[in-house]
Structure formats: C-alpha cells, structure tokens
C-alpha cells in the first residue's frame, strides 16, 4: 500500500495523507491506528501512531504509541497531523496551536 501511494504522489507531485487501521492478529492489542503523510516526491515524511483510544471497546484492542505532533514545512506552508478525536483534548489542541 505504501509503495502504491508513493508512486501516485510522486507522479502527481502532490502531498497525500493516509489514515490506516492495521490489524495484527498475533498481538493481544491487534489494532494499530496510523496516519502516514507522503511529500510530493513520494517520501514518507510523517508516520504517526494514534496515542489515545476512543473510549469503549477500542481501549482493550488498540496498540497505541505516543509519538508527539509531527510537522513538515512545505512550499505551501506547514502541514501538521491531528487526529479528529484529539480535538476533545484541550491540552493537546493548545499544544498544536502553539507548536
């Protein structure tokens, strides 16, 4: 999937982000939620793992990693990643706005 995305963004010279749910059945916490951003050359420039589970059933199955807020400077400005659910977390939103 990554290789196909790299080829598309490089051929179109665009920036593209992918939201991914990776299932790893051999792990007790088998769900990995990720966001990956490719730059206009096809290079992977952001590889973000979701760090906070949605309350409920997702907590017991999610393999979370807290790896902070990623950003990249482009000719169009700054691109950062932010997971929609996190907008409910005021401290994280404040951190993003002052990054």
N, C-alpha and C positions, 0 to 999 in steps of 0.2 A: 504494500500500500504506500509506504514512504517513497519507494523508488518511482512509482507512477506519479505521485504528487510532485516530486522533484522535477520530473520531465515536463509535466504540464506547466508548472510555474516558470521554469527556465525558458521553455519555448514561447510562452506568452509574455514573459518578463513582467510578472505580477508578484505581489505578496499574497500568500494564502495560508489561512489557518485551518487546522483540522481538529475537531473535537472527537476524541476516541474513547470508547469503552472497550478495554481489553479484558478478555476472560481467560484466566489462567487456572484451569480446573485442578491442577495438582497442589495449589495453595489453599489453606483454610480460609484466608481472606482473598478470594479469587477475582475480585473486581478492581480494575485499575482505571480510573478516570484521568484522561490526559488531554492536554491541548498542545499541539505542535504547530509552530509557525515556520514557513519557508520564505526566504527572501527571493527577490526577483532573479537570482542566479540559480536557484534550486537548493541553496544551502539551508540546512535546518538551523535556525537561529534562536528559537525558543522551544524548550522541551519541558513543559510544566506538568507536574503531577498534582491532582487535586489533594488538598490537605485537610479539608473539613467535610465530613459526610453529611448528607441530608439527614435530619433526624428520622428515626424509624428503622426499617429493615436494612437500609444501606449501611448502617454503622457496623453491623456484625459481619458483613461480607467485603467491605472496602479495604483495600491495601493503599493507605494514604501515605504521602510523603510531603512534608512541609519544605518547600524549596524556595520560598520567598517570591517576590514580584520580579518578573523578568521584563526587560525593555530593550528595544533596539532603536537606534537613530537611523532614519532613512532620509532620502532627499525630499520626502513629503512631510517630514516631522517625526515625532516619537510614536512608536507603537508599543503598547503595554498589554499584558494579558490580565484579565479579570474574570473570574467565574461569577456568573449571574447570582448564584446563591449567596455569595460573599457580600453582596450589597446589603444584606441584612446584618452584617457585622460592621458596626460603625467605626471601630478602631482600625480595621483593615482598610476601609474606604478612606479614612483620614490619611493613613499611611500612603495609599496610592496617590491621593491628590497632592501630597507634599513630596513625592518621590523625585 
